């Protein structure tokens, strides 16, 4: 089976940069042993104007059968003869996807020490696969690749040129072209979608395939319109694995879109001129305001209550003055996404010792939350039904009693400044309420009085003279008398 990747160049960026990006020198033909045969990398052409890298996979059909004896075939034929006489050595499939991952692993991750900037830039790409099994025909090929930014040609391969009346085979000749994608993104698309189109993996699909899918699909699969089809086929229609993958993809999509939706609203006011710089997203301003308040308080041990997918925890972890950071959320799924965002399994020992992610409800007292310098409730209270606020108030201010508490919440008065937000609507579908500045201050003053805190207010974002800032921040500090009692 065969695949080519071509690019073009200009004098300042020669096409032969492709060799650096793939970590394979254009002047040499190289061979790599795989479990099912030999993968060859060669360059049919390599000059400054145009460079083409080819991956040729020679499959040992006998080795393929022997290695799979007694194992599930993931949809492959079961008949004895079909194990030896089939399209596996000739048509692109999961075998070629595995070879891509093995031979171009660094390129797939976007790693290139020689040309790091080039690796992060889009390339003019032309990819050809002469024989690709396509269950569902050319229409499915277009549906899978076009949403990713590819111009797609999927020519059906006739069963026999001599007998056109026999019609077309299930194979297509695939040509993909793009000038907007990086090489790493292109390789990840191929790694996932080649076996999806073939719809028959050559190995048993185990639970770790979910992790492989999510790694390769990061950044594009959560929002793909054919996500369900891709996930089901990639995991050989194993229902439990498909469900797990779909749930995790939905969490990833929410993690990506929560901030982007907020930023879309936050930045909805048009700039005065086309040349005006884009405003800083409100989500960033909010995190900066929280960090400023925490640093000024002298806090070292910090709770992020309702940490969600871990954006604030990530920012806290970058500042060494915060020696202990605890993210708390009621949702294990959100904590799982946070752990991946923070690369918890790859943190060094010193960083890992500063961080905890724990499951817990903010509506109940929790001994684990006592004794901390500061706690943050960032965009949390508006997600609770109003009758439940007293329970959260007591759990945080009455039981945990950190010296400093930072609370942020939307200012509903500012909503009129956003043309993209319909009148009478809240900013997020899960918001149970959004307060005016007077309502928020009334609540904060009452909480402070009941629990021995002083409170001050700070604007987050542009402070409109008529409607105030988009986000309101209350900074609660334990009074000297109460702190003395606690000591």
C-alpha positions as CSV (number, residue, x, y, z in Angstrom):
1,X,0.0,0.0,0.0
2,X,1.2,3.4,-0.9
3,X,0.8,7.1,0.1
4,X,2.5,10.3,-1.0
5,X,2.7,13.7,0.7
6,X,3.8,16.6,-1.5
7,X,4.4,20.3,-0.9
8,X,5.7,23.3,-2.8
9,X,8.2,26.0,-1.8
10,X,9.4,29.5,-2.3
11,X,13.0,30.7,-2.1
12,X,12.9,31.6,1.6
13,X,11.0,28.4,2.4
14,X,12.2,25.6,0.1
15,X,9.9,22.6,-0.3
16,X,12.7,20.3,1.0
17,X,11.8,21.6,4.4
18,X,9.4,18.6,4.3
19,X,12.4,16.4,5.0
20,X,13.1,18.2,8.3
21,X,9.4,18.1,9.3
22,X,9.1,14.4,8.6
23,X,12.6,13.7,10.2
24,X,13.5,11.7,7.0
25,X,16.3,12.9,4.7
26,X,15.3,13.3,1.1
27,X,18.6,11.9,-0.2
28,X,18.1,8.5,1.4
29,X,15.6,5.7,1.1
30,X,14.9,4.3,4.5
31,X,13.3,1.1,5.7
32,X,11.5,0.4,9.0
33,X,10.4,-2.9,10.4
34,X,6.8,-3.2,11.6
35,X,4.9,-6.0,13.1
36,X,3.3,-6.8,9.8
37,X,6.0,-6.1,7.3
38,X,8.4,-3.3,6.2
39,X,7.7,0.4,5.8
40,X,9.8,2.3,3.3
41,X,10.2,6.1,3.1
42,X,11.6,7.5,-0.1
43,X,11.4,10.8,-2.1
44,X,10.4,10.5,-5.8
45,X,11.2,14.3,-6.1
46,X,13.0,16.7,-3.8
47,X,14.0,20.2,-4.9
48,X,13.4,23.7,-3.7
49,X,10.2,24.1,-5.7
50,X,8.5,20.7,-5.0
51,X,9.1,17.8,-2.7
52,X,7.3,14.5,-2.4
53,X,7.7,11.9,0.4
54,X,6.3,8.5,-0.2
55,X,5.4,5.8,2.3
56,X,5.3,2.3,0.9
57,X,4.2,-0.5,3.2
58,X,5.1,-4.1,2.3
59,X,2.7,-6.3,4.2
60,X,3.6,-9.9,5.1
61,X,0.2,-11.5,4.7
62,X,1.3,-14.7,6.5
63,X,2.6,-12.8,9.5
64,X,-0.6,-10.8,9.6
65,X,-2.7,-14.0,9.9
66,X,-0.3,-15.6,12.4
67,X,-0.3,-12.6,14.7
68,X,-4.0,-12.4,14.8
69,X,-4.8,-16.1,15.4
70,X,-7.0,-16.4,18.4
71,X,-7.7,-12.7,18.6
72,X,-10.7,-10.6,17.6
73,X,-10.5,-9.3,14.1
74,X,-12.4,-6.1,14.6
75,X,-14.7,-6.7,11.6
76,X,-12.1,-8.5,9.3
77,X,-13.2,-11.5,7.3
78,X,-13.3,-14.8,9.3
79,X,-13.2,-17.3,6.4
80,X,-9.9,-19.3,6.3
81,X,-9.0,-18.4,2.7
82,X,-10.0,-14.8,3.2
83,X,-7.3,-14.5,5.9
84,X,-4.6,-15.0,3.2
85,X,-6.3,-13.7,0.0
86,X,-7.6,-10.2,0.7
87,X,-6.8,-6.5,0.0
88,X,-4.7,-6.0,3.2
89,X,-1.3,-5.8,1.3
90,X,-2.6,-3.4,-1.3
91,X,-5.3,-1.0,0.0
92,X,-4.8,1.7,2.6
93,X,-6.2,0.7,6.0
94,X,-5.4,0.6,9.7
95,X,-2.1,-1.1,8.7
96,X,-1.0,2.1,6.9
97,X,-2.3,4.3,9.7
98,X,-0.2,2.3,12.2
99,X,2.8,2.7,9.9
100,X,2.2,6.4,9.7
101,X,2.2,6.7,13.4
102,X,5.4,4.6,13.8
103,X,7.4,6.2,11.1
104,X,6.3,9.8,11.4
105,X,5.6,9.9,15.1
106,X,7.5,13.2,15.8
107,X,5.9,14.9,12.8
108,X,2.5,13.8,13.9
109,X,3.2,15.6,17.3
110,X,4.4,18.7,15.5
111,X,7.9,18.3,16.9
112,X,10.8,19.6,14.8
113,X,13.8,21.0,16.6
114,X,15.5,22.1,13.4
115,X,12.5,24.1,12.1
116,X,10.1,24.7,15.0
117,X,8.4,27.7,13.5
118,X,7.9,25.9,10.2
119,X,6.3,22.9,11.9
120,X,3.7,25.2,13.4
121,X,2.8,26.9,10.1
122,X,0.4,25.7,7.5
123,X,1.9,24.1,4.4
124,X,0.6,23.8,0.8
125,X,-0.1,20.0,1.0
126,X,-1.1,17.5,-1.7
127,X,-1.7,14.0,-0.5
128,X,-2.5,11.0,-2.7
129,X,-3.7,7.5,-1.7
130,X,-4.1,5.4,-4.9
131,X,-6.3,2.7,-3.4
132,X,-8.4,3.4,-0.4
133,X,-11.3,1.2,0.8
134,X,-14.3,3.6,1.3
135,X,-17.3,2.0,3.0
136,X,-20.1,4.3,2.0
137,X,-18.4,5.5,-1.2
138,X,-17.1,8.9,-2.2
139,X,-19.8,10.7,-0.4
140,X,-18.5,9.5,3.0
141,X,-14.9,10.4,2.0
142,X,-16.1,14.0,1.3
143,X,-18.1,14.1,4.5
144,X,-15.1,13.1,6.6
145,X,-12.3,15.2,5.1
146,X,-14.0,18.4,3.8
147,X,-15.0,19.8,7.3
148,X,-11.3,19.6,8.2
149,X,-10.3,22.1,5.5
150,X,-9.4,19.7,2.7
151,X,-10.3,20.0,-1.0
152,X,-11.2,16.4,-1.7
153,X,-11.1,14.3,-4.9
154,X,-12.4,10.7,-4.4
155,X,-12.5,8.9,-7.8
156,X,-14.2,5.5,-7.7
157,X,-12.0,2.7,-8.9
158,X,-13.9,0.4,-11.4
159,X,-14.1,-3.3,-10.7
160,X,-12.6,-4.0,-14.1
161,X,-11.7,-1.5,-16.8
162,X,-12.5,-4.2,-19.4
163,X,-16.1,-4.6,-18.1
164,X,-17.5,-1.2,-17.2
165,X,-21.0,-2.7,-16.8
166,X,-19.7,-4.3,-13.6
167,X,-19.7,-0.9,-12.0
168,X,-17.3,0.5,-9.4
169,X,-15.5,-1.3,-6.6
170,X,-15.5,-0.1,-3.0
171,X,-12.2,1.6,-3.5
172,X,-11.4,5.2,-4.4
173,X,-8.3,7.1,-5.5
174,X,-8.0,9.8,-2.9
175,X,-6.4,13.2,-3.4
176,X,-6.4,15.8,-0.6
177,X,-5.3,19.4,-1.0
178,X,-5.0,22.2,1.5
179,X,-3.0,25.3,2.2
180,X,-4.4,26.0,5.6
181,X,-3.3,22.9,7.6
182,X,-0.1,22.0,9.3
183,X,1.7,18.7,8.5
184,X,1.0,17.4,12.0
185,X,-2.8,18.0,11.6
186,X,-2.8,16.3,8.2
187,X,-1.0,13.2,9.6
188,X,-3.5,13.0,12.5
189,X,-6.4,13.2,10.1
190,X,-5.0,10.3,8.1
191,X,-4.2,8.3,11.2
192,X,-7.8,8.4,12.3
193,X,-9.8,8.5,9.0
194,X,-8.0,5.8,7.0
195,X,-9.1,3.0,9.2
196,X,-12.5,4.7,9.6
197,X,-13.1,4.5,5.9
198,X,-11.8,0.9,5.7
199,X,-14.1,0.0,8.7
200,X,-12.1,-3.1,9.5
201,X,-9.1,-2.9,11.9
202,X,-6.4,-5.6,11.7
203,X,-6.0,-5.9,15.4
204,X,-8.2,-6.3,18.5
205,X,-9.6,-3.0,19.7
206,X,-8.8,-2.6,23.4
207,X,-9.8,0.2,25.7
208,X,-6.6,2.1,25.1
209,X,-7.8,2.8,21.6
210,X,-10.1,5.4,23.1
211,X,-7.0,7.3,24.3
212,X,-5.3,7.0,20.9
213,X,-8.4,8.4,19.2
214,X,-8.7,11.3,21.5
215,X,-5.0,12.2,21.2
216,X,-5.1,12.1,17.4
217,X,-8.5,13.9,17.3
218,X,-7.5,16.7,19.7
219,X,-8.5,20.0,18.2
220,X,-10.7,18.7,15.4
221,X,-12.7,15.6,16.4
222,X,-14.9,17.2,19.2
223,X,-16.5,19.6,16.7
224,X,-16.6,17.3,13.6
225,X,-20.1,16.8,12.2
226,X,-19.4,13.1,11.6
227,X,-18.0,12.6,15.1
228,X,-20.3,9.7,15.9
229,X,-19.6,7.8,12.7
230,X,-15.8,8.3,13.1
231,X,-15.8,7.2,16.7
232,X,-18.0,4.2,16.2
233,X,-16.0,2.9,13.2
234,X,-12.6,3.7,14.7
235,X,-13.5,1.6,17.8
236,X,-14.9,-1.2,15.7
237,X,-18.5,-0.5,16.9
238,X,-17.7,-1.6,20.4
239,X,-20.5,0.1,22.1
240,X,-19.0,0.6,25.6
241,X,-15.8,2.1,24.1
242,X,-17.8,4.3,21.7
243,X,-19.9,5.6,24.6
244,X,-16.8,6.4,26.6
245,X,-15.2,8.2,23.7
246,X,-18.3,10.2,22.9
247,X,-18.6,11.4,26.5
248,X,-15.0,12.4,26.7
249,X,-15.3,14.2,23.4
250,X,-18.3,16.1,24.6
251,X,-16.3,17.2,27.7
252,X,-13.4,18.3,25.5
253,X,-15.8,20.2,23.3
254,X,-17.3,22.0,26.3
255,X,-13.8,22.8,27.6
256,X,-13.0,24.4,24.3
257,X,-16.3,26.1,23.7
258,X,-17.0,27.4,27.2
259,X,-14.3,30.0,26.9
260,X,-14.8,30.7,23.2
261,X,-18.5,31.3,23.7
262,X,-17.7,33.6,26.6
263,X,-15.1,35.4,24.5
264,X,-17.5,35.7,21.6
265,X,-19.9,37.5,23.9
266,X,-17.2,39.3,25.8
267,X,-15.8,40.7,22.5
268,X,-19.1,41.3,20.8
269,X,-18.8,45.1,21.0
270,X,-17.3,46.1,17.6
271,X,-14.1,48.0,17.5
272,X,-14.2,51.6,16.5
273,X,-12.2,51.0,13.4
274,X,-11.1,47.9,11.4
275,X,-7.5,48.6,12.5
276,X,-8.3,48.6,16.2
277,X,-6.7,45.8,18.1
278,X,-8.9,43.0,19.3
279,X,-9.9,43.3,23.0
280,X,-8.5,40.9,25.5
281,X,-11.0,38.1,26.2
282,X,-13.0,38.6,29.3
283,X,-12.0,35.1,30.5
284,X,-8.4,36.2,30.5
285,X,-9.2,39.5,32.2
286,X,-11.1,37.6,34.9
287,X,-8.3,35.1,35.6
288,X,-5.8,38.0,35.7
289,X,-8.0,39.9,38.2
290,X,-8.3,36.8,40.4
291,X,-4.5,36.2,40.3
292,X,-3.9,39.9,41.2
293,X,-6.2,39.6,44.2
294,X,-4.6,36.4,45.4
295,X,-1.1,37.7,45.1
296,X,-1.9,40.9,47.0
297,X,-3.5,38.8,49.8
298,X,-0.2,36.8,50.3
299,X,-2.0,33.5,49.9
300,X,0.1,30.5,49.3
301,X,-2.4,27.7,49.7
302,X,-5.4,28.2,47.4
303,X,-8.7,26.4,46.7
304,X,-10.4,26.7,43.3
305,X,-13.9,25.8,44.1
306,X,-15.9,24.7,41.1
307,X,-12.7,24.4,39.1
308,X,-14.4,22.9,36.0
309,X,-11.9,22.0,33.3
310,X,-9.0,23.6,35.2
311,X,-8.2,26.9,33.4
312,X,-7.6,28.8,36.6
313,X,-5.8,25.9,38.2
314,X,-3.4,25.9,35.2
315,X,-2.8,29.6,35.7
316,X,-2.1,29.2,39.4
317,X,0.3,26.4,38.8
318,X,2.5,28.7,36.7
319,X,3.1,31.0,39.7
320,X,5.5,29.5,42.2
321,X,4.2,31.6,45.0
322,X,1.2,29.4,45.2
323,X,2.7,26.4,47.0
324,X,-0.5,24.3,47.2
325,X,-3.4,24.4,44.8
326,X,-6.5,22.3,45.1
327,X,-9.2,22.1,42.4
328,X,-12.6,21.0,43.6
329,X,-15.5,20.1,41.4
330,X,-18.6,17.9,41.8
331,X,-18.2,16.5,38.3
332,X,-15.7,13.7,37.8
333,X,-15.9,14.2,34.1
334,X,-14.8,17.8,34.5
335,X,-11.9,16.7,36.7
336,X,-10.9,14.2,34.1
337,X,-10.7,17.0,31.5
338,X,-8.8,19.2,33.9
339,X,-6.3,16.4,34.6
340,X,-5.7,16.1,30.8
341,X,-5.4,19.9,30.4
342,X,-2.8,20.0,33.2
343,X,-1.0,16.9,31.8
344,X,-1.2,15.6,35.4
345,X,0.3,12.2,34.5
346,X,3.4,14.0,33.0
347,X,4.0,16.6,35.7
348,X,7.4,16.6,37.4
349,X,7.5,15.5,41.0
350,X,7.8,19.1,42.3
351,X,4.9,20.4,40.3
352,X,2.7,17.4,41.0
353,X,3.3,17.9,44.8
354,X,1.7,21.3,44.6
355,X,-1.5,20.2,42.9
356,X,-4.6,18.2,43.9
357,X,-7.9,17.6,42.1
358,X,-10.6,16.4,44.3
359,X,-14.3,15.6,43.9
360,X,-16.7,17.4,46.2
361,X,-19.9,19.3,46.4
362,X,-19.8,22.9,47.5
363,X,-23.2,22.5,49.1
364,X,-21.8,20.4,52.0
365,X,-19.2,21.0,54.6
366,X,-15.9,19.3,53.8
367,X,-13.0,18.9,56.3
368,X,-10.6,18.6,53.4
369,X,-11.2,22.3,52.6
370,X,-10.3,23.8,56.0
371,X,-7.1,25.7,56.7
372,X,-6.4,27.2,53.3
373,X,-5.3,30.8,52.8
374,X,-7.7,31.6,50.0
375,X,-10.6,30.2,48.0
376,X,-12.0,31.2,44.6
377,X,-15.5,30.9,43.4
378,X,-15.1,32.0,39.8
379,X,-18.3,32.1,37.8
380,X,-19.8,29.5,40.1
381,X,-22.7,31.0,42.2
382,X,-24.9,31.8,39.1
383,X,-25.0,28.1,38.3
384,X,-26.8,27.3,41.5
385,X,-30.5,27.6,42.2
386,X,-31.0,30.6,44.6
387,X,-32.4,28.4,47.4
388,X,-29.1,26.5,47.5
389,X,-26.9,29.6,47.9
390,X,-27.2,29.5,51.7
391,X,-25.7,26.0,51.8
392,X,-22.7,27.1,49.7
393,X,-22.3,30.2,51.8
394,X,-22.0,28.2,55.0
395,X,-19.8,25.5,53.5
396,X,-17.3,28.1,52.3
397,X,-17.5,31.1,54.7
398,X,-18.8,29.3,57.8
399,X,-17.0,25.9,57.7
400,X,-13.9,26.1,55.5
401,X,-13.3,29.8,56.5
402,X,-10.2,30.7,54.4
403,X,-8.7,34.1,55.1
404,X,-9.5,35.3,51.6
405,X,-12.4,34.5,49.3
406,X,-12.6,35.8,45.7
407,X,-16.1,35.6,44.1
408,X,-16.8,36.6,40.5
409,X,-20.1,36.6,38.7
410,X,-21.6,38.3,35.6
411,X,-23.1,41.8,35.8
412,X,-26.5,41.4,34.1
413,X,-26.7,45.2,33.6
414,X,-23.8,44.9,31.1
415,X,-25.7,42.5,28.9
416,X,-27.3,45.3,26.9
417,X,-23.9,46.2,25.5
418,X,-23.7,42.9,23.6
419,X,-25.6,42.9,20.3
420,X,-25.1,39.1,20.0
421,X,-27.0,38.4,23.2
422,X,-30.8,38.6,22.7
423,X,-32.7,40.8,25.2
424,X,-33.8,39.0,28.3
425,X,-31.3,36.1,27.8
426,X,-28.6,35.1,30.3
427,X,-25.0,34.6,29.0
428,X,-24.9,30.8,29.5
429,X,-27.7,28.3,29.2
430,X,-26.9,26.9,32.7
431,X,-27.1,30.2,34.5
432,X,-29.9,30.2,37.0
433,X,-29.7,33.9,37.6
434,X,-27.5,36.9,36.8
435,X,-27.4,39.8,39.3
436,X,-27.2,43.5,39.0
437,X,-24.4,45.3,40.9
438,X,-26.9,46.2,43.6
439,X,-28.1,42.6,44.0
440,X,-24.6,41.2,44.1
441,X,-23.5,43.8,46.7
442,X,-26.5,43.1,48.9
443,X,-25.7,39.4,48.9
444,X,-22.0,39.9,49.5
445,X,-22.6,42.4,52.4
446,X,-25.0,40.0,54.1
447,X,-22.5,37.1,53.8
448,X,-19.7,39.2,55.1
449,X,-21.7,40.4,58.1
450,X,-22.8,36.9,59.0
451,X,-19.4,35.3,58.9
452,X,-17.0,38.0,60.0
453,X,-15.5,39.1,56.7
454,X,-14.8,42.6,55.2
455,X,-15.7,42.9,51.5
456,X,-14.5,45.2,48.7
457,X,-15.6,45.2,45.0
458,X,-13.5,45.4,41.9
459,X,-14.6,45.7,38.2
460,X,-13.4,43.1,35.7
461,X,-13.3,44.3,32.1
462,X,-14.2,47.8,30.8
463,X,-16.1,49.7,33.5
464,X,-19.0,51.3,31.5
465,X,-20.2,54.6,33.2
466,X,-23.8,53.6,32.7
467,X,-24.0,49.8,33.2
468,X,-20.7,49.0,35.0
469,X,-18.2,46.2,34.1
470,X,-19.1,42.9,32.4
471,X,-17.9,40.9,35.4
472,X,-18.1,41.9,39.1
473,X,-15.6,40.7,41.6
474,X,-16.0,40.7,45.4
475,X,-12.9,40.2,47.6
476,X,-13.8,38.9,51.1
477,X,-11.1,39.2,53.8
478,X,-11.5,37.7,57.3
479,X,-11.6,40.5,59.8
480,X,-8.8,40.9,62.4
481,X,-11.0,39.9,65.2
482,X,-12.2,36.7,63.4
483,X,-8.7,35.9,62.4
484,X,-7.5,36.2,66.0
485,X,-10.3,33.9,67.1
486,X,-9.3,31.3,64.5
487,X,-5.6,31.5,65.6
